[in-house]
């Protein structure tokens, strides 16, 4: 069967977060299930530059934002359709933010055009049976299909409910939708236009990226204003774990590492550990752990908790490599910690693929203290590379990391250290526990071996997606 996926980013073409990893990897995983996916992306410069032998397929004259065209082609393993609308997407840098790090003021029009194009392509394209729309940027796809009189089932996947695509009501007349769509039973959301809300309302099925997160978002505590809608649609809400492209994420072949290794021979990890310490100017004490943090510097990711718990990490003799960027107040705190604790704390304020891989392939433990986490890929990467994850018990972190408590270790289980609630005090306790486990070398090696042998691939989840897509097609 054929599926049209609609998203705003996909690796290896454009990436700001885990959405891109999933959109880039899932088509290959579904191909093994007999499902062919074509992915519609905006025509950012990086996407247009990567298409091999692009061919114009359709001209679209009545999109929000003006006329555009659909190009078809391939980029690596991805079968692509690209919305070529230079006035909307021919911009450098981040796909959502201008150079001042604020949202482009026309983001509502830009991604309404993407959704409208998706609805046309789904009907006019060659045999698409289901549309798979990802996150708020594709949220209006179902609305355009429904109000355009078209009949294609839509699976809508929420990657992070915190990003909702909320715009003022003044946007609505520019969308080309009938007046009836601006209603509670439609795109209206607290007096404005809600792209994510529309995606949830018009979808035939909804998925999110872990079973625990699927339950959390139906509650007032986790639903971010959408819990009532999600609870009312619980019969079509599915929690399906994300996976990793294990060919791309393979410590035995990773060119970014100083030394490659696998679950049967972890000795080369010591060379990666040494390279990591050099890169961040860290001088670890003998017998003490090297910790890492990779990710966006935001409140959600708990970076402030890491910095508040730093005394416990340092008292245990540990050192810390921080990699990422985001909110300026967190960047400033991390820079100050690196200045005050030179040799013990290192900070690289950017995204750097090689440094990220060195952290996964060389750190003893990776910190993931998120306050909420739909799935999380950081802990999956850490497991795959043998860096023991220290995680908050929330969302997909709870579903993917088995706490190495005393009873679990007696049974030979345990792949990480899990703590709750997400607070500085509980993270500090988890760091002390991790340091004590690290001091017991045979126990730590067993936890690390368990982590390395954890199945973090797409295989099981792709089978679940395939079954859901086929069920929608039959309907």
Backbone torsions as a table, in degrees:
resi	resn	phi	psi	omega
1	UNK	NA	161.9	-177.1
2	UNK	-116.6	136.6	-177.7
3	UNK	-126.8	137.7	171.7
4	UNK	-101.1	114.5	174.7
5	UNK	-93.4	144.2	-178.7
6	UNK	-129.6	123.3	-176.9
7	UNK	-156.3	166.2	-178.3
8	UNK	-98.3	-7.8	179.3
9	UNK	-160.1	156.4	178.4
10	UNK	-162.3	136.3	172.5
11	UNK	-74.4	147.4	5.2
12	UNK	-94.9	18.7	-170.0
13	UNK	-88.4	-48.6	-179.9
14	UNK	-151.8	135.6	-175.9
15	UNK	-149.0	131.4	167.2
16	UNK	-120.7	-13.0	-178.7
17	UNK	-169.9	-164.7	-175.1
18	UNK	-65.1	-23.7	175.9
19	UNK	-52.3	-45.4	-177.7
20	UNK	-63.4	-39.7	179.6
21	UNK	-61.5	-42.5	-178.3
22	UNK	-69.0	-47.9	-178.1
23	UNK	-62.4	-34.1	179.3
24	UNK	-76.2	-31.0	-173.9
25	UNK	-94.6	-31.4	-173.0
26	UNK	-62.7	-38.3	178.6
27	UNK	-56.7	-40.8	178.0
28	UNK	-65.6	-38.8	178.5
29	UNK	-67.2	-37.4	179.2
30	UNK	-73.4	-27.3	177.0
31	UNK	-59.4	-35.8	177.6
32	UNK	-66.8	-17.5	177.5
33	UNK	-98.0	7.9	178.4
34	UNK	82.0	21.3	-179.8
35	UNK	-115.7	125.4	179.4
36	UNK	-96.5	125.5	-176.9
37	UNK	-113.5	129.2	166.9
38	UNK	-106.7	131.1	-175.3
39	UNK	-108.8	122.4	175.5
40	UNK	-90.4	122.1	178.8
41	UNK	-124.5	155.3	171.4
42	UNK	-66.3	153.5	-177.9
43	UNK	-85.3	60.6	171.9
44	UNK	-64.2	157.6	178.4
45	UNK	-54.6	-40.2	-178.4
46	UNK	-66.4	-33.0	179.5
47	UNK	-73.5	-47.5	-179.7
48	UNK	-62.0	-35.6	180.0
49	UNK	-71.8	-16.6	-176.5
50	UNK	-98.1	-12.3	-176.3
51	UNK	-71.6	133.0	177.5
52	UNK	-91.7	117.5	177.2
53	UNK	53.7	59.3	179.7
54	UNK	-64.4	139.0	179.0
55	UNK	-126.8	133.9	175.8
56	UNK	-71.0	129.9	-177.8
57	UNK	-108.6	-45.3	179.3
58	UNK	-141.0	152.7	166.8
59	UNK	-108.4	134.7	-178.2
60	UNK	-118.4	117.1	-171.9
61	UNK	-99.3	-14.2	-171.7
62	UNK	-124.5	39.9	177.6
63	UNK	-85.3	154.1	166.8
64	UNK	-55.1	132.7	-179.3
65	UNK	91.4	-5.3	175.6
66	UNK	110.7	-178.5	-176.3
67	UNK	-68.7	154.3	179.8
68	UNK	-154.5	179.9	175.9
69	UNK	-139.8	156.7	175.7
70	UNK	-102.3	125.5	173.8
71	UNK	-105.4	144.8	175.8
72	UNK	-117.7	145.5	178.4
73	UNK	175.0	-170.6	179.3
74	UNK	-125.2	150.6	171.2
75	UNK	-135.7	103.0	-174.0
76	UNK	63.5	-125.6	-178.4
77	UNK	-86.9	-5.5	-175.2
78	UNK	-88.9	130.7	169.6
79	UNK	-88.7	116.5	-169.2
80	UNK	-115.4	145.2	158.5
81	UNK	-117.7	135.2	-174.0
82	UNK	-125.9	129.7	176.9
83	UNK	-84.4	102.3	-177.8
84	UNK	-88.4	95.7	179.4
85	UNK	-134.2	83.8	-171.9
86	UNK	-55.5	-36.1	-179.2
87	UNK	-63.0	-23.8	-177.7
88	UNK	-99.6	-34.4	-168.1
89	UNK	-123.8	-8.6	-178.9
90	UNK	-81.8	73.5	-177.5
91	UNK	-137.4	142.4	-178.6
92	UNK	-78.3	163.2	169.8
93	UNK	78.5	-148.8	-176.1
94	UNK	-58.8	136.3	-176.9
95	UNK	-69.4	-15.8	-176.0
96	UNK	-114.8	-21.0	-170.6
97	UNK	-118.9	145.4	172.7
98	UNK	-81.9	-175.6	-177.4
99	UNK	-65.7	-20.1	177.7
100	UNK	-87.1	7.7	176.7
101	UNK	67.3	23.3	172.4
102	UNK	-113.4	159.6	-177.7
103	UNK	-58.9	141.7	169.5
104	UNK	-58.4	133.1	-175.7
105	UNK	-65.3	-19.5	-179.6
106	UNK	-102.8	22.6	-179.6
107	UNK	-57.5	-34.4	178.5
108	UNK	-60.7	-44.9	178.5
109	UNK	-68.6	-41.1	-177.1
110	UNK	-58.1	-47.5	-173.9
111	UNK	-89.7	-16.2	166.0
112	UNK	-65.6	-40.2	177.5
113	UNK	-61.2	-40.4	178.2
114	UNK	-60.8	-45.2	-178.6
115	UNK	-67.7	-40.7	178.8
116	UNK	-64.2	-41.1	176.8
117	UNK	-62.9	-39.2	178.8
118	UNK	-61.1	-41.6	-178.6
119	UNK	-64.8	-37.4	178.1
120	UNK	-68.8	-45.3	-178.1
121	UNK	-64.4	-37.3	-179.3
122	UNK	-60.3	-35.2	-177.2
123	UNK	-88.4	-39.9	-174.2
124	UNK	-90.3	-16.5	-177.3
125	UNK	-71.6	178.4	-172.0
126	UNK	-85.4	87.8	166.5
127	UNK	75.8	27.2	176.2
128	UNK	-70.2	127.7	-177.3
129	UNK	-99.5	-26.6	-178.9
130	UNK	-141.6	147.1	172.5
131	UNK	-107.4	130.8	177.7
132	UNK	-114.4	103.0	-176.7
133	UNK	-99.2	137.6	-174.9
134	UNK	-115.9	119.7	169.6
135	UNK	62.4	178.9	-168.8
136	UNK	-60.0	-30.4	-176.3
137	UNK	-62.3	-24.9	176.4
138	UNK	-107.1	13.1	-170.2
139	UNK	-65.7	-27.7	-178.4
140	UNK	-84.0	-0.9	-176.8
141	UNK	-56.7	-47.6	-179.9
142	UNK	-63.1	-36.1	178.8
143	UNK	-64.8	-44.2	178.9
144	UNK	-65.1	-38.4	177.4
145	UNK	-64.6	-48.8	-175.9
146	UNK	-64.2	-48.0	-175.6
147	UNK	-81.3	-10.2	173.4
148	UNK	-90.3	1.1	178.4
149	UNK	78.2	10.5	-177.9
150	UNK	-87.8	158.3	-178.4
151	UNK	-127.0	95.4	171.6
152	UNK	-140.1	127.3	177.6
153	UNK	-66.6	146.1	-176.2
154	UNK	-122.3	126.2	166.5
155	UNK	-99.5	123.7	179.6
156	UNK	-111.6	123.1	-178.7
157	UNK	-107.6	125.9	176.1
158	UNK	-94.4	118.4	177.2
159	UNK	-93.3	-29.1	176.2
160	UNK	-160.4	112.4	-175.6
161	UNK	-66.9	-16.3	-178.8
162	UNK	-68.4	-24.5	-179.5
163	UNK	-101.3	104.7	-166.3
164	UNK	-111.1	-10.5	-179.3
165	UNK	60.4	55.8	-179.5
166	UNK	-96.2	128.5	-176.3
167	UNK	-132.7	157.6	-179.5
168	UNK	-67.9	159.9	-178.0
169	UNK	-62.2	-22.3	179.6
170	UNK	-64.1	-15.7	176.9
171	UNK	-73.5	-29.8	-168.3
172	UNK	-56.1	-45.0	-178.4
173	UNK	-61.0	-17.8	-178.7
174	UNK	-88.2	-4.4	-172.9
175	UNK	-85.6	-19.0	-177.9
176	UNK	77.1	17.4	175.7
177	UNK	-95.6	153.2	178.6
178	UNK	-67.7	156.8	-178.7
179	UNK	-55.4	-33.3	-177.3
180	UNK	-62.5	-20.6	-179.2
181	UNK	-73.7	-20.5	179.2
182	UNK	-87.4	78.6	-176.8
183	UNK	-152.6	164.8	176.1
184	UNK	-55.0	-40.4	174.6
185	UNK	-86.6	59.6	-177.2
186	UNK	180.0	-135.6	-173.1
187	UNK	-93.5	-10.3	-177.8
188	UNK	-67.6	136.8	-179.3
189	UNK	-147.0	107.0	-178.5
190	UNK	51.8	44.3	175.8
191	UNK	85.0	-7.1	178.8
192	UNK	-118.5	-161.9	177.6
193	UNK	-106.0	122.2	-179.6
194	UNK	-110.3	107.3	-179.3
195	UNK	-67.2	-46.0	-180.0
196	UNK	-66.1	-43.6	177.9
197	UNK	-57.7	-42.2	178.1
198	UNK	-62.3	-40.9	177.9
199	UNK	-58.9	-42.8	179.2
200	UNK	-68.2	-37.8	-175.6
201	UNK	-71.1	-45.0	-172.7
202	UNK	-88.1	-9.4	-176.5
203	UNK	-68.7	145.5	171.6
204	UNK	-80.3	-27.8	174.0
205	UNK	-147.2	149.0	-179.9
206	UNK	-122.2	136.8	171.8
207	UNK	-129.1	154.3	167.9
208	UNK	-135.6	178.4	-155.0
209	UNK	-98.6	14.2	168.1
210	UNK	-166.1	152.2	179.2
211	UNK	-63.1	-41.2	-179.3
212	UNK	-65.2	-41.9	178.8
213	UNK	-64.4	-35.7	177.4
214	UNK	-59.8	-37.2	176.7
215	UNK	-74.4	-41.0	-176.4
216	UNK	-61.6	-38.1	-173.9
217	UNK	-77.4	-5.6	173.6
218	UNK	-89.8	4.3	-179.1
219	UNK	-109.4	154.6	176.6
220	UNK	-58.7	-31.9	-178.6
221	UNK	-69.1	-33.8	-175.3
222	UNK	-112.5	-6.6	-171.2
223	UNK	-85.1	-11.1	174.3
224	UNK	50.8	44.3	178.0
225	UNK	86.5	-5.9	-178.9
226	UNK	-113.1	7.9	-175.2
227	UNK	-62.6	-36.3	179.7
228	UNK	-63.4	-46.4	177.7
229	UNK	-61.9	-45.2	-177.5
230	UNK	-68.5	-39.2	177.1
231	UNK	-63.9	-37.5	178.5
232	UNK	-69.6	-19.1	179.2
233	UNK	-111.1	22.0	-176.3
234	UNK	-58.7	-25.3	-178.8
235	UNK	-70.7	-16.5	177.9
236	UNK	-118.4	15.0	-179.2
237	UNK	-98.4	126.6	-176.2
238	UNK	-125.2	134.7	173.6
239	UNK	-102.2	111.7	-177.6
240	UNK	-123.7	118.3	-176.8
241	UNK	-60.7	141.5	167.8
242	UNK	-68.7	162.5	174.3
243	UNK	-132.9	-176.2	174.8
244	UNK	-115.9	149.4	167.1
245	UNK	-75.4	99.6	-172.0
246	UNK	-74.5	-9.2	170.5
247	UNK	-79.0	-38.3	177.3
248	UNK	-73.6	-39.5	-179.7
249	UNK	-102.4	84.0	-175.9
250	UNK	-138.3	107.0	-177.4
251	UNK	-63.8	-16.2	178.6
252	UNK	-79.6	-14.3	-176.6
253	UNK	-133.4	5.6	-172.0
254	UNK	-70.5	115.5	-177.8
255	UNK	-71.7	-14.0	-179.5
256	UNK	-78.6	-17.4	-176.0
257	UNK	-81.5	152.9	172.9
258	UNK	-68.9	-38.3	179.8
259	UNK	-143.7	138.8	-179.4
260	UNK	-94.7	153.4	-173.8
261	UNK	-156.6	172.9	173.5
262	UNK	-146.0	-175.5	-175.3
263	UNK	-64.9	-24.4	-178.6
264	UNK	-87.4	-15.2	-179.9
265	UNK	-146.7	93.4	-177.7
266	UNK	-95.9	-0.8	-177.7
267	UNK	-54.7	-38.3	179.8
268	UNK	-63.7	-14.6	177.3
269	UNK	-57.3	-28.8	-179.6
270	UNK	-60.6	-34.5	177.7
271	UNK	-69.0	-37.0	175.6
272	UNK	-67.3	-38.2	178.4
273	UNK	-61.1	-44.4	179.1
274	UNK	-64.9	-40.6	179.0
275	UNK	-66.0	-38.2	177.1
276	UNK	-61.2	-46.4	-179.9
277	UNK	-63.6	-37.3	176.5
278	UNK	-65.6	-42.9	-176.2
279	UNK	-63.6	-33.1	-178.5
280	UNK	-106.0	9.5	178.9
281	UNK	55.0	47.2	-179.9
282	UNK	-101.7	144.2	178.5
283	UNK	-125.9	83.1	-176.2
284	UNK	-69.5	147.8	174.9
285	UNK	-74.8	151.9	177.7
286	UNK	-59.6	129.1	176.4
287	UNK	79.2	8.3	179.5
288	UNK	-111.7	153.3	-172.7
289	UNK	-81.9	154.4	171.2
290	UNK	-105.1	120.4	179.3
291	UNK	-107.2	156.1	177.1
292	UNK	-137.0	156.3	171.6
293	UNK	-134.2	129.0	177.8
294	UNK	-128.7	123.9	176.4
295	UNK	157.4	-177.3	177.9
296	UNK	-71.5	140.3	178.2
297	UNK	-88.1	85.2	-179.4
298	UNK	-135.6	164.6	176.7
299	UNK	-60.1	-41.5	-179.3
300	UNK	-54.7	-43.3	-173.7
301	UNK	-78.3	-4.9	174.5
302	UNK	72.4	27.8	179.6
303	UNK	-62.1	-36.5	177.9
304	UNK	-64.0	-31.5	177.3
305	UNK	-66.9	-39.8	177.1
306	UNK	-59.5	-45.8	-177.5
307	UNK	-70.5	-34.4	176.9
308	UNK	-69.4	-31.4	-179.1
309	UNK	-90.0	3.0	-176.2
310	UNK	-55.8	-38.8	178.6
311	UNK	-56.8	-37.6	179.1
312	UNK	-66.2	-40.0	179.3
313	UNK	-64.2	-44.7	-178.4
314	UNK	-71.0	-37.7	178.6
315	UNK	-62.6	-30.0	178.6
316	UNK	-80.5	0.9	179.6
317	UNK	87.5	3.4	-176.3
318	UNK	-78.0	165.2	172.0
319	UNK	-126.2	162.0	-171.4
320	UNK	-138.6	130.4	172.5
321	UNK	-108.3	120.3	-179.8
322	UNK	-107.8	127.9	-179.2
323	UNK	-132.9	122.2	176.6
324	UNK	150.8	179.2	178.4
325	UNK	-152.4	169.7	-179.4
326	UNK	162.5	-118.9	-176.4
327	UNK	-69.7	133.8	-170.1
328	UNK	-63.5	-34.7	-178.2
329	UNK	-67.3	-32.0	177.4
330	UNK	-75.9	-39.3	175.0
331	UNK	-58.9	-42.8	-179.4
332	UNK	-64.6	-41.1	178.8
333	UNK	-64.7	-40.5	179.5
334	UNK	-66.1	-41.1	178.9
335	UNK	-63.3	-39.1	178.9
336	UNK	-67.4	-39.6	177.3
337	UNK	-62.1	-40.5	178.2
338	UNK	-66.0	-34.7	178.4
339	UNK	-70.0	-44.0	-177.4
340	UNK	-71.1	-29.5	-174.3
341	UNK	-121.8	50.4	179.3
342	UNK	-56.8	134.4	-177.0
343	UNK	89.1	-17.5	179.2
344	UNK	-113.1	-29.7	178.6
345	UNK	-129.4	128.3	175.2
346	UNK	-120.6	146.4	-175.6
347	UNK	-139.6	124.5	172.4
348	UNK	-115.7	111.4	-173.0
349	UNK	-88.5	72.0	180.0
350	UNK	-173.2	172.3	166.9
351	UNK	-97.6	128.6	-178.1
352	UNK	-139.3	112.0	-174.3
353	UNK	-60.5	-41.7	-178.3
354	UNK	-65.2	-44.9	179.4
355	UNK	-64.3	-37.6	177.3
356	UNK	-61.1	-45.3	-180.0
357	UNK	-65.9	-36.1	176.9
358	UNK	-64.3	-37.3	177.0
359	UNK	-64.1	-47.8	179.6
360	UNK	-63.2	-40.8	-174.1
361	UNK	-89.4	-5.5	-177.5
362	UNK	-128.9	-27.5	180.0
363	UNK	-68.6	151.0	174.7
364	UNK	-77.4	-36.9	178.6
365	UNK	-142.4	150.1	178.0
366	UNK	-120.2	131.6	-175.9
367	UNK	-92.1	128.8	177.1
368	UNK	-135.8	75.1	-173.9
369	UNK	-93.2	42.9	-172.9
370	UNK	-61.9	141.9	174.5
371	UNK	-73.0	-34.8	166.9
372	UNK	-146.1	151.0	-175.7
373	UNK	-153.1	105.5	-179.3
374	UNK	-50.8	-53.7	171.3
375	UNK	-135.0	-61.1	-174.1
376	UNK	90.4	129.9	172.6
377	UNK	-105.7	-20.9	-178.2
378	UNK	-56.4	-47.3	-177.7
379	UNK	-69.3	-28.5	176.2
380	UNK	-68.9	-42.2	176.3
381	UNK	-62.6	-41.8	179.4
382	UNK	-61.5	-45.7	178.0
383	UNK	-59.3	-45.6	-176.9
384	UNK	-61.3	-30.5	-175.8
385	UNK	-105.6	6.9	174.1
386	UNK	77.6	18.3	172.0
387	UNK	-94.6	116.6	-172.7
388	UNK	-65.6	121.2	-178.1
389	UNK	-80.1	135.9	174.5
390	UNK	-112.0	108.1	-164.4
391	UNK	-130.1	152.8	169.3
392	UNK	-77.0	147.7	-179.7
393	UNK	-84.3	86.6	179.6
394	UNK	-153.8	149.6	173.7
395	UNK	45.6	-134.4	-177.5
396	UNK	-69.1	-19.7	175.4
397	UNK	-63.7	-41.1	178.5
398	UNK	-66.1	-29.1	-176.3
399	UNK	-84.7	-13.5	-170.8
400	UNK	-119.7	-15.3	-177.7
401	UNK	-118.2	127.4	179.2
402	UNK	-97.4	121.5	-177.1
403	UNK	-65.3	132.4	179.2
404	UNK	-85.8	61.2	175.7
405	UNK	-82.3	177.0	-172.2
406	UNK	-60.1	-44.4	-177.9
407	UNK	-68.6	-38.4	178.1
408	UNK	-62.8	-42.5	-179.1
409	UNK	-66.0	-33.6	176.6
410	UNK	-61.3	-32.3	179.9
411	UNK	-89.9	1.6	-178.5
412	UNK	81.9	12.9	-179.3
413	UNK	-95.9	-170.8	176.5
414	UNK	99.8	120.5	179.0
415	UNK	-123.1	-3.8	-178.1
416	UNK	-171.5	-169.1	177.4
417	UNK	-117.7	123.0	-176.0
418	UNK	-115.9	135.4	179.9
419	UNK	-134.2	158.5	179.0
420	UNK	-159.9	142.1	-2.4
421	UNK	-77.6	177.5	179.5
422	UNK	-78.9	87.9	179.3
423	UNK	-137.3	161.9	179.5
424	UNK	-63.6	-38.6	-178.6
425	UNK	-64.1	-43.3	-178.8
426	UNK	-74.3	-32.3	173.7
427	UNK	-65.5	-41.2	177.7
428	UNK	-59.6	-42.1	177.9
429	UNK	-63.6	-39.3	178.7
430	UNK	-65.7	-37.7	178.4
431	UNK	-66.5	-40.0	176.9
432	UNK	-64.8	-38.7	178.6
433	UNK	-67.1	-41.2	178.6
434	UNK	-63.0	-40.6	179.6
435	UNK	-64.8	-37.5	178.2
436	UNK	-67.4	-39.6	176.8
437	UNK	-65.1	-40.4	179.3
438	UNK	-62.6	-34.8	179.9
439	UNK	-67.2	-21.8	175.8
440	UNK	-95.2	87.6	-169.1
441	UNK	-55.2	-45.9	-179.9
442	UNK	-61.9	-38.9	178.4
443	UNK	-65.4	-44.2	-179.8
444	UNK	-62.7	-41.0	178.3
445	UNK	-62.3	-35.6	179.3
446	UNK	-67.9	-42.5	177.8
447	UNK	-62.6	-44.2	-179.7
448	UNK	-63.2	-41.1	177.9
449	UNK	-63.8	-40.4	176.7
450	UNK	-60.9	-42.6	179.8
451	UNK	-61.3	-47.4	-177.0
452	UNK	-63.1	-28.1	-177.9
453	UNK	-95.3	4.3	176.3
454	UNK	-69.8	134.8	178.2
455	UNK	-80.4	104.6	178.1
456	UNK	-108.8	16.5	-177.2
457	UNK	-76.3	175.6	177.9
458	UNK	-83.3	-5.6	-165.8
459	UNK	-53.4	-56.1	-176.9
460	UNK	-67.0	-42.3	-177.1
461	UNK	-69.7	-36.8	177.2
462	UNK	-62.3	-37.7	177.6
463	UNK	-64.0	-37.7	177.8
464	UNK	-68.3	-43.7	176.7
465	UNK	-60.5	-43.0	-178.9
466	UNK	-61.2	-43.5	179.3
467	UNK	-63.1	-40.8	179.7
468	UNK	-66.8	-43.7	179.3
469	UNK	-63.9	-39.3	179.1
470	UNK	-67.8	-38.0	177.2
471	UNK	-63.2	-39.7	177.3
472	UNK	-65.4	-41.2	179.8
473	UNK	-62.4	-39.3	179.3
474	UNK	-65.2	-31.9	178.9
475	UNK	-72.7	NA	NA
